[in-house]
Amino acid sequence: MFLTIDCEVDLYDLIERSRAMKTSITRTVQWLREPGIPVPDLSETLRSALGRVPGRVGGI
């Protein structure tokens, strides 16, 4: 699938594209950002997602 600067890329898209291209998510982010495709901050996205995972009381 082709992307334009109007496309929204989420974590799932990054994982799937990285798998398809057999490269790291970090490299995929770099490739997408080079032509100006907006990609969310990977660290913040992961922190946010992990914050929604139920865990033990008192942390993991």
Rosetta blueprint (number, residue, H / E / L):
1 M L
2 F L
3 L L
4 T L
5 I L
6 D L
7 C L
8 E L
9 V L
10 D L
11 L H
12 Y H
13 D H
14 L H
15 I H
16 E H
17 R H
18 S H
19 R H
20 A H
21 M H
22 K L
23 T L
24 S L
25 I H
26 T H
27 R H
28 T H
29 V H
30 Q H
31 W H
32 L H
33 R H
34 E L
35 P L
36 G L
37 I L
38 P L
39 V L
40 P L
41 D L
42 L H
43 S H
44 E H
45 T H
46 L H
47 R H
48 S H
49 A H
50 L H
51 G H
52 R L
53 V L
54 P L
55 G L
56 R L
57 V L
58 G L
59 G L
60 I L
